[in-house]
Amino acid sequence: MHKRVKFDFHISFTNGGHLNGEDFRLDIPGDDISDRDLADYIVADMRLLMVGEVRIFNKEIISEAHKRKTE
């Protein structure tokens, strides 16, 4: 079974505003992912700009089939 990470996040932007996510799920390549790597993954995957602080909460690694289509 593949691994996914379920988590909440708060992203602050340097030009003002923020973005929150709850029970967000992402496919991960291994059995774990650091908060820093997860934050980088979110920012890159969502193509966010002007990102300040990214905080990760309630991170849980779960066994679940990957949802993303592979090319």
Secondary structure, 3 states (H helix, E strand, C coil): CCEEEEEEEEEEECCCCEEEEEEEEEEECCCCCCHHHHHHHHHHHCCCCCEEEEEEEEEEEEECCCCCCCC
